[in-house]
């Protein structure tokens, strides 16, 4: 097959979940003998024309000068370029700024859209933007040949809202065995003597709620926050408000996968505050690193973690957990989550499901 992937900032991953997924899937498909094209933002630091055999098309992205509106132009240029690639399948990851260009997709390609989370629920968006996102969501459902849901919750939502079927395929990760405590020396961190957040600094990820819970508690264990707090006004406000607190440490962006895995593995608690969306890749990565997870209480997180995590909705609930829970006492939960990665969320198995689904889509379209 010839497969084009758009909707991300590009590979190798320097941003988030979709990018990590796109990197793993594209390399897997290339290794299976398929021709794979992926679109990279011009802002991406990687400027080569290929990555591990995956062809990279660099498209202009004016986000730095135009803000979020620049993403519409970037997606327009990606879709426009896809018209000349003659791909069997175009995999669209998300729809926020790309579905309005769906009329431009080449008729000869099969359009498959991963519907991501419920974008219009994100609290960072005002009412006008949320209305647009609902429109973009409807457009993506209508204009795609096939849909993918990364969680059962999203799949049920699409069925109920649009009376449209979608294929459930979660994200994948891996279990990390070999660890290197020395990698944490640069941050002056010790084994199980720090709590951790790795996330985009956005309101719907409940970063401030977690910080407030930490400050309300009697803990002296530092909360380490990994994420680009300089990227938006919300992140800058959090840093200005809480950056001088002795138990709050903003590390900024860290992209080295080995360092991130060791942070997860050696943390005492891993806070997963994501409240919007389906199966989040960073959650699966934490599970595979034997993290003790304290997650926001919602259907998406609970569908994955089940009884093998602690849950919170507000700072008061977090305060209690921080003062009463510690990783050495929770080996069963930690091990159960790692087993889930091995059995249900293994990257190779997830990638195989995508490949099989692509073949099924081609077969169905030929009927």
KEKOLTOR-6571 format. One record per residue (C-alpha): residue number from 1; residue in three letters; x, y, z. Coordinates in nm, 2 decimals, decimal comma. Example, Ala and Ser with C-alpha at 12.3 -4.5 7.8 and 13.67 -1.06 7.14 Angstrom:
% residues 2
{node 1 'Ala' {1,23 -0,45 0,78}}
{node 2 'Ser' {1,37 -0,11 0,71}}
END
This chain:
% residues 367
{node 1 'Unk' {0,00 0,00 0,00}}
{node 2 'Unk' {0,09 0,36 -0,04}}
{node 3 'Unk' {-0,01 0,55 0,27}}
{node 4 'Unk' {0,00 0,92 0,35}}
{node 5 'Unk' {-0,04 1,04 0,71}}
{node 6 'Unk' {-0,13 1,40 0,80}}
{node 7 'Unk' {-0,27 1,59 1,09}}
{node 8 'Unk' {0,05 1,60 1,31}}
{node 9 'Unk' {0,34 1,84 1,35}}
{node 10 'Unk' {0,56 1,56 1,22}}
{node 11 'Unk' {0,82 1,30 1,31}}
{node 12 'Unk' {1,04 1,22 1,50}}
{node 13 'Unk' {0,81 1,32 1,79}}
{node 14 'Unk' {0,88 1,66 1,94}}
{node 15 'Unk' {0,53 1,74 2,05}}
{node 16 'Unk' {0,27 1,49 2,18}}
{node 17 'Unk' {0,06 1,18 2,15}}
{node 18 'Unk' {-0,04 1,20 1,78}}
{node 19 'Unk' {0,32 1,26 1,68}}
{node 20 'Unk' {0,45 0,96 1,89}}
{node 21 'Unk' {0,18 0,74 1,74}}
{node 22 'Unk' {0,25 0,86 1,39}}
{node 23 'Unk' {0,62 0,79 1,44}}
{node 24 'Unk' {0,57 0,43 1,56}}
{node 25 'Unk' {0,30 0,35 1,30}}
{node 26 'Unk' {0,48 0,50 1,00}}
{node 27 'Unk' {0,81 0,32 1,08}}
{node 28 'Unk' {0,62 -0,01 1,13}}
{node 29 'Unk' {0,44 0,02 0,80}}
{node 30 'Unk' {0,76 0,10 0,62}}
{node 31 'Unk' {0,93 -0,20 0,77}}
{node 32 'Unk' {0,63 -0,41 0,65}}
{node 33 'Unk' {0,71 -0,30 0,29}}
{node 34 'Unk' {0,46 -0,03 0,24}}
{node 35 'Unk' {0,54 0,32 0,10}}
{node 36 'Unk' {0,47 0,57 0,37}}
{node 37 'Unk' {0,46 0,95 0,34}}
{node 38 'Unk' {0,42 1,18 0,65}}
{node 39 'Unk' {0,38 1,55 0,66}}
{node 40 'Unk' {0,60 1,77 0,88}}
{node 41 'Unk' {0,55 2,13 0,99}}
{node 42 'Unk' {0,82 2,37 0,87}}
{node 43 'Unk' {0,87 2,45 1,24}}
{node 44 'Unk' {0,98 2,10 1,32}}
{node 45 'Unk' {1,36 2,09 1,40}}
{node 46 'Unk' {1,41 1,77 1,19}}
{node 47 'Unk' {1,48 1,88 0,83}}
{node 48 'Unk' {1,57 1,56 0,66}}
{node 49 'Unk' {1,36 1,41 0,37}}
{node 50 'Unk' {1,32 1,08 0,54}}
{node 51 'Unk' {1,31 0,92 0,88}}
{node 52 'Unk' {1,39 0,54 0,91}}
{node 53 'Unk' {1,27 0,50 0,55}}
{node 54 'Unk' {0,95 0,70 0,59}}
{node 55 'Unk' {0,93 0,98 0,33}}
{node 56 'Unk' {0,88 1,33 0,49}}
{node 57 'Unk' {0,71 1,61 0,31}}
{node 58 'Unk' {0,78 1,95 0,47}}
{node 59 'Unk' {0,50 2,20 0,45}}
{node 60 'Unk' {0,50 2,57 0,55}}
{node 61 'Unk' {0,35 2,63 0,89}}
{node 62 'Unk' {0,29 2,99 0,99}}
{node 63 'Unk' {0,17 2,91 1,34}}
{node 64 'Unk' {0,46 3,11 1,49}}
{node 65 'Unk' {0,34 3,43 1,33}}
{node 66 'Unk' {-0,04 3,37 1,29}}
{node 67 'Unk' {-0,10 3,16 1,61}}
{node 68 'Unk' {-0,36 2,88 1,59}}
{node 69 'Unk' {-0,49 3,01 1,26}}
{node 70 'Unk' {-0,16 2,91 1,10}}
{node 71 'Unk' {-0,26 2,55 1,16}}
{node 72 'Unk' {-0,54 2,59 0,90}}
{node 73 'Unk' {-0,29 2,70 0,64}}
{node 74 'Unk' {-0,05 2,42 0,73}}
{node 75 'Unk' {-0,33 2,16 0,70}}
{node 76 'Unk' {-0,45 2,32 0,37}}
{node 77 'Unk' {-0,10 2,29 0,22}}
{node 78 'Unk' {-0,07 1,92 0,34}}
{node 79 'Unk' {-0,41 1,83 0,19}}
{node 80 'Unk' {-0,32 2,02 -0,13}}
{node 81 'Unk' {0,01 1,82 -0,16}}
{node 82 'Unk' {-0,17 1,49 -0,10}}
{node 83 'Unk' {-0,36 1,54 -0,43}}
{node 84 'Unk' {-0,04 1,46 -0,62}}
{node 85 'Unk' {0,08 1,17 -0,42}}
{node 86 'Unk' {-0,16 0,90 -0,55}}
{node 87 'Unk' {-0,19 0,74 -0,21}}
{node 88 'Unk' {-0,41 0,43 -0,16}}
{node 89 'Unk' {-0,50 0,56 0,19}}
{node 90 'Unk' {-0,48 0,90 0,35}}
{node 91 'Unk' {-0,48 0,87 0,73}}
{node 92 'Unk' {-0,61 1,19 0,89}}
{node 93 'Unk' {-0,51 1,22 1,25}}
{node 94 'Unk' {-0,77 1,45 1,41}}
{node 95 'Unk' {-0,99 1,70 1,23}}
{node 96 'Unk' {-0,96 2,03 1,41}}
{node 97 'Unk' {-0,81 2,24 1,13}}
{node 98 'Unk' {-0,81 1,99 0,84}}
{node 99 'Unk' {-1,17 1,87 0,79}}
{node 100 'Unk' {-1,27 2,20 0,63}}
{node 101 'Unk' {-1,04 2,11 0,35}}
{node 102 'Unk' {-1,19 1,77 0,31}}
{node 103 'Unk' {-1,35 1,87 -0,03}}
{node 104 'Unk' {-0,99 1,89 -0,16}}
{node 105 'Unk' {-0,89 1,53 -0,08}}
{node 106 'Unk' {-0,81 1,32 -0,39}}
{node 107 'Unk' {-1,11 1,11 -0,50}}
{node 108 'Unk' {-0,88 0,82 -0,58}}
{node 109 'Unk' {-0,76 0,79 -0,21}}
{node 110 'Unk' {-0,95 0,63 0,08}}
{node 111 'Unk' {-0,99 0,88 0,36}}
{node 112 'Unk' {-0,96 0,73 0,71}}
{node 113 'Unk' {-0,99 0,97 1,01}}
{node 114 'Unk' {-0,88 0,90 1,36}}
{node 115 'Unk' {-1,14 1,11 1,55}}
{node 116 'Unk' {-0,92 1,18 1,85}}
{node 117 'Unk' {-1,10 1,31 2,15}}
{node 118 'Unk' {-1,40 1,54 2,20}}
{node 119 'Unk' {-1,21 1,85 2,09}}
{node 120 'Unk' {-1,50 2,09 2,14}}
{node 121 'Unk' {-1,50 2,01 2,51}}
{node 122 'Unk' {-1,16 2,15 2,57}}
{node 123 'Unk' {-1,19 2,44 2,82}}
{node 124 'Unk' {-0,92 2,64 2,65}}
{node 125 'Unk' {-1,16 2,72 2,37}}
{node 126 'Unk' {-1,43 2,99 2,38}}
{node 127 'Unk' {-1,79 2,93 2,28}}
{node 128 'Unk' {-1,73 3,04 1,92}}
{node 129 'Unk' {-1,44 2,81 1,87}}
{node 130 'Unk' {-1,63 2,52 2,04}}
{node 131 'Unk' {-1,91 2,57 1,79}}
{node 132 'Unk' {-1,67 2,56 1,50}}
{node 133 'Unk' {-1,51 2,24 1,64}}
{node 134 'Unk' {-1,86 2,07 1,65}}
{node 135 'Unk' {-1,90 2,17 1,29}}
{node 136 'Unk' {-1,55 2,03 1,20}}
{node 137 'Unk' {-1,64 1,71 1,38}}
{node 138 'Unk' {-1,96 1,66 1,18}}
{node 139 'Unk' {-1,77 1,74 0,86}}
{node 140 'Unk' {-1,50 1,48 0,94}}
{node 141 'Unk' {-1,76 1,22 1,00}}
{node 142 'Unk' {-1,95 1,30 0,68}}
{node 143 'Unk' {-1,65 1,33 0,45}}
{node 144 'Unk' {-1,44 1,04 0,57}}
{node 145 'Unk' {-1,47 0,69 0,41}}
{node 146 'Unk' {-1,39 0,52 0,74}}
{node 147 'Unk' {-1,35 0,63 1,10}}
{node 148 'Unk' {-1,13 0,51 1,38}}
{node 149 'Unk' {-1,20 0,56 1,75}}
{node 150 'Unk' {-0,91 0,53 2,00}}
{node 151 'Unk' {-1,14 0,44 2,29}}
{node 152 'Unk' {-1,48 0,27 2,34}}
{node 153 'Unk' {-1,61 0,59 2,49}}
{node 154 'Unk' {-1,54 0,78 2,16}}
{node 155 'Unk' {-1,68 0,49 1,96}}
{node 156 'Unk' {-2,00 0,50 2,16}}
{node 157 'Unk' {-2,02 0,88 2,12}}
{node 158 'Unk' {-1,99 0,86 1,74}}
{node 159 'Unk' {-2,24 0,59 1,71}}
{node 160 'Unk' {-2,50 0,77 1,93}}
{node 161 'Unk' {-2,43 1,12 1,79}}
{node 162 'Unk' {-2,39 1,04 1,42}}
{node 163 'Unk' {-2,53 0,69 1,37}}
{node 164 'Unk' {-2,20 0,60 1,21}}
{node 165 'Unk' {-1,98 0,30 1,29}}
{node 166 'Unk' {-1,61 0,34 1,37}}
{node 167 'Unk' {-1,33 0,10 1,42}}
{node 168 'Unk' {-1,20 0,08 1,77}}
{node 169 'Unk' {-0,82 0,08 1,77}}
{node 170 'Unk' {-0,64 0,21 2,08}}
{node 171 'Unk' {-0,29 0,35 2,10}}
{node 172 'Unk' {0,00 0,12 2,18}}
{node 173 'Unk' {0,31 0,14 2,40}}
{node 174 'Unk' {0,57 -0,10 2,55}}
{node 175 'Unk' {0,68 -0,23 2,88}}
{node 176 'Unk' {1,02 -0,08 2,98}}
{node 177 'Unk' {1,25 -0,31 3,17}}
{node 178 'Unk' {1,60 -0,16 3,17}}
{node 179 'Unk' {1,63 0,16 3,38}}
{node 180 'Unk' {1,91 0,40 3,44}}
{node 181 'Unk' {1,88 0,60 3,76}}
{node 182 'Unk' {2,19 0,81 3,67}}
{node 183 'Unk' {1,98 0,99 3,40}}
{node 184 'Unk' {1,79 1,16 3,68}}
{node 185 'Unk' {2,11 1,31 3,84}}
{node 186 'Unk' {2,10 1,61 3,60}}
{node 187 'Unk' {1,76 1,70 3,76}}
{node 188 'Unk' {1,88 1,62 4,12}}
{node 189 'Unk' {1,60 1,37 4,16}}
{node 190 'Unk' {1,61 1,04 4,36}}
{node 191 'Unk' {1,42 0,72 4,33}}
{node 192 'Unk' {1,06 0,75 4,43}}
{node 193 'Unk' {1,13 1,09 4,60}}
{node 194 'Unk' {0,93 1,30 4,35}}
{node 195 'Unk' {0,59 1,30 4,19}}
{node 196 'Unk' {0,54 1,36 3,82}}
{node 197 'Unk' {0,33 1,52 3,54}}
{node 198 'Unk' {0,42 1,48 3,18}}
{node 199 'Unk' {0,16 1,67 2,97}}
{node 200 'Unk' {0,09 1,96 2,74}}
{node 201 'Unk' {0,03 2,26 2,97}}
{node 202 'Unk' {-0,34 2,30 2,89}}
{node 203 'Unk' {-0,64 2,37 3,12}}
{node 204 'Unk' {-0,82 2,04 3,04}}
{node 205 'Unk' {-0,52 1,85 3,16}}
{node 206 'Unk' {-0,59 1,97 3,52}}
{node 207 'Unk' {-0,23 2,08 3,58}}
{node 208 'Unk' {-0,35 2,36 3,82}}
{node 209 'Unk' {-0,58 2,13 4,00}}
{node 210 'Unk' {-0,29 1,89 4,07}}
{node 211 'Unk' {-0,06 2,18 4,18}}
{node 212 'Unk' {-0,33 2,30 4,42}}
{node 213 'Unk' {-0,37 1,95 4,56}}
{node 214 'Unk' {0,00 1,93 4,63}}
{node 215 'Unk' {0,01 2,27 4,79}}
{node 216 'Unk' {-0,29 2,19 5,01}}
{node 217 'Unk' {-0,12 1,87 5,14}}
{node 218 'Unk' {0,16 1,84 5,39}}
{node 219 'Unk' {0,40 1,68 5,14}}
{node 220 'Unk' {0,76 1,79 5,10}}
{node 221 'Unk' {0,79 1,56 4,79}}
{node 222 'Unk' {0,85 1,78 4,49}}
{node 223 'Unk' {0,60 1,78 4,20}}
{node 224 'Unk' {0,80 1,77 3,87}}
{node 225 'Unk' {0,61 1,91 3,57}}
{node 226 'Unk' {0,74 1,82 3,22}}
{node 227 'Unk' {0,59 2,03 2,95}}
{node 228 'Unk' {0,64 2,35 2,75}}
{node 229 'Unk' {0,51 2,61 3,00}}
{node 230 'Unk' {0,63 2,89 2,77}}
{node 231 'Unk' {0,42 2,79 2,48}}
{node 232 'Unk' {0,09 2,96 2,58}}
{node 233 'Unk' {-0,04 3,22 2,82}}
{node 234 'Unk' {-0,19 2,95 3,05}}
{node 235 'Unk' {0,15 2,78 3,09}}
{node 236 'Unk' {0,32 3,11 3,15}}
{node 237 'Unk' {0,06 3,21 3,41}}
{node 238 'Unk' {0,10 2,88 3,60}}
{node 239 'Unk' {0,48 2,93 3,60}}
{node 240 'Unk' {0,45 3,29 3,73}}
{node 241 'Unk' {0,20 3,18 4,00}}
{node 242 'Unk' {0,35 2,86 4,12}}
{node 243 'Unk' {0,71 2,85 3,99}}
{node 244 'Unk' {0,86 2,98 4,31}}
{node 245 'Unk' {0,69 2,72 4,54}}
{node 246 'Unk' {0,95 2,49 4,69}}
{node 247 'Unk' {0,76 2,17 4,61}}
{node 248 'Unk' {0,68 2,27 4,24}}
{node 249 'Unk' {0,94 2,22 3,97}}
{node 250 'Unk' {0,88 2,31 3,61}}
{node 251 'Unk' {1,13 2,13 3,39}}
{node 252 'Unk' {1,00 2,26 3,06}}
{node 253 'Unk' {1,01 2,04 2,75}}
{node 254 'Unk' {1,20 1,70 2,76}}
{node 255 'Unk' {1,19 1,49 2,44}}
{node 256 'Unk' {1,45 1,23 2,51}}
{node 257 'Unk' {1,25 0,91 2,53}}
{node 258 'Unk' {1,50 0,74 2,76}}
{node 259 'Unk' {1,49 1,03 3,01}}
{node 260 'Unk' {1,11 1,04 3,00}}
{node 261 'Unk' {1,08 0,67 3,07}}
{node 262 'Unk' {1,32 0,69 3,36}}
{node 263 'Unk' {1,13 0,98 3,51}}
{node 264 'Unk' {0,81 0,78 3,49}}
{node 265 'Unk' {0,97 0,46 3,62}}
{node 266 'Unk' {1,14 0,62 3,92}}
{node 267 'Unk' {0,86 0,86 4,02}}
{node 268 'Unk' {0,65 0,80 4,33}}
{node 269 'Unk' {0,32 0,91 4,18}}
{node 270 'Unk' {0,24 0,99 3,82}}
{node 271 'Unk' {-0,05 1,23 3,78}}
{node 272 'Unk' {-0,26 1,20 3,47}}
{node 273 'Unk' {-0,50 1,49 3,46}}
{node 274 'Unk' {-0,63 1,45 3,10}}
{node 275 'Unk' {-1,00 1,50 3,11}}
{node 276 'Unk' {-1,09 1,52 2,74}}
{node 277 'Unk' {-1,03 1,26 2,47}}
{node 278 'Unk' {-0,99 0,89 2,45}}
{node 279 'Unk' {-0,69 0,66 2,51}}
{node 280 'Unk' {-0,41 0,90 2,57}}
{node 281 'Unk' {-0,06 0,77 2,46}}
{node 282 'Unk' {0,12 0,93 2,76}}
{node 283 'Unk' {-0,11 0,73 2,99}}
{node 284 'Unk' {-0,01 0,41 2,82}}
{node 285 'Unk' {0,36 0,50 2,84}}
{node 286 'Unk' {0,33 0,56 3,21}}
{node 287 'Unk' {0,16 0,22 3,26}}
{node 288 'Unk' {0,44 0,05 3,07}}
{node 289 'Unk' {0,70 0,22 3,29}}
{node 290 'Unk' {0,55 0,08 3,61}}
{node 291 'Unk' {0,42 0,42 3,73}}
{node 292 'Unk' {0,17 0,45 4,01}}
{node 293 'Unk' {-0,10 0,64 3,84}}
{node 294 'Unk' {-0,33 0,90 4,00}}
{node 295 'Unk' {-0,58 0,99 3,72}}
{node 296 'Unk' {-0,86 1,23 3,66}}
{node 297 'Unk' {-1,19 1,06 3,72}}
{node 298 'Unk' {-1,35 1,02 3,38}}
{node 299 'Unk' {-1,48 0,74 3,16}}
{node 300 'Unk' {-1,18 0,74 2,93}}
{node 301 'Unk' {-0,92 0,70 3,19}}
{node 302 'Unk' {-1,12 0,45 3,39}}
{node 303 'Unk' {-1,18 0,23 3,08}}
{node 304 'Unk' {-0,81 0,18 3,06}}
{node 305 'Unk' {-0,69 0,18 3,42}}
{node 306 'Unk' {-1,00 0,02 3,58}}
{node 307 'Unk' {-0,92 -0,06 3,94}}
{node 308 'Unk' {-0,55 -0,02 3,91}}
{node 309 'Unk' {-0,52 0,35 3,98}}
{node 310 'Unk' {-0,65 0,62 4,21}}
{node 311 'Unk' {-0,88 0,89 4,09}}
{node 312 'Unk' {-0,95 1,25 4,16}}
{node 313 'Unk' {-1,18 1,53 4,06}}
{node 314 'Unk' {-1,06 1,82 4,28}}
{node 315 'Unk' {-0,77 1,94 4,49}}
{node 316 'Unk' {-0,93 1,81 4,81}}
{node 317 'Unk' {-0,93 1,45 4,68}}
{node 318 'Unk' {-0,57 1,49 4,56}}
{node 319 'Unk' {-0,46 1,62 4,90}}
{node 320 'Unk' {-0,59 1,30 5,07}}
{node 321 'Unk' {-0,42 1,07 4,81}}
{node 322 'Unk' {-0,09 1,26 4,83}}
{node 323 'Unk' {-0,09 1,22 5,21}}
{node 324 'Unk' {-0,19 0,85 5,22}}
{node 325 'Unk' {-0,06 0,67 4,90}}
{node 326 'Unk' {0,29 0,58 4,80}}
{node 327 'Unk' {0,44 0,36 4,53}}
{node 328 'Unk' {0,61 0,10 4,75}}
{node 329 'Unk' {0,27 0,00 4,89}}
{node 330 'Unk' {0,10 -0,04 4,55}}
{node 331 'Unk' {0,30 -0,30 4,36}}
{node 332 'Unk' {-0,01 -0,49 4,25}}
{node 333 'Unk' {-0,17 -0,19 4,07}}
{node 334 'Unk' {0,17 -0,10 3,91}}
{node 335 'Unk' {0,23 -0,45 3,78}}
{node 336 'Unk' {-0,13 -0,50 3,66}}
{node 337 'Unk' {-0,10 -0,19 3,44}}
{node 338 'Unk' {0,22 -0,31 3,29}}
{node 339 'Unk' {0,05 -0,64 3,21}}
{node 340 'Unk' {-0,23 -0,45 3,03}}
{node 341 'Unk' {0,03 -0,30 2,80}}
{node 342 'Unk' {0,17 -0,64 2,72}}
{node 343 'Unk' {-0,17 -0,80 2,65}}
{node 344 'Unk' {-0,39 -0,52 2,52}}
{node 345 'Unk' {-0,19 -0,22 2,43}}
{node 346 'Unk' {0,12 -0,35 2,28}}
{node 347 'Unk' {0,26 -0,12 2,01}}
{node 348 'Unk' {0,32 -0,40 1,75}}
{node 349 'Unk' {-0,02 -0,54 1,80}}
{node 350 'Unk' {-0,19 -0,20 1,76}}
{node 351 'Unk' {0,02 -0,13 1,45}}
{node 352 'Unk' {-0,09 -0,46 1,30}}
{node 353 'Unk' {-0,45 -0,37 1,37}}
{node 354 'Unk' {-0,41 -0,06 1,16}}
{node 355 'Unk' {-0,24 -0,25 0,88}}
{node 356 'Unk' {-0,52 -0,51 0,88}}
{node 357 'Unk' {-0,79 -0,24 0,89}}
{node 358 'Unk' {-0,63 -0,06 0,59}}
{node 359 'Unk' {-0,65 -0,38 0,39}}
{node 360 'Unk' {-1,01 -0,42 0,49}}
{node 361 'Unk' {-1,10 -0,07 0,39}}
{node 362 'Unk' {-0,94 -0,12 0,04}}
{node 363 'Unk' {-1,13 -0,45 0,00}}
{node 364 'Unk' {-1,46 -0,28 0,10}}
{node 365 'Unk' {-1,41 0,01 -0,14}}
{node 366 'Unk' {-1,36 -0,23 -0,43}}
{node 367 'Unk' {-1,70 -0,39 -0,37}}
END
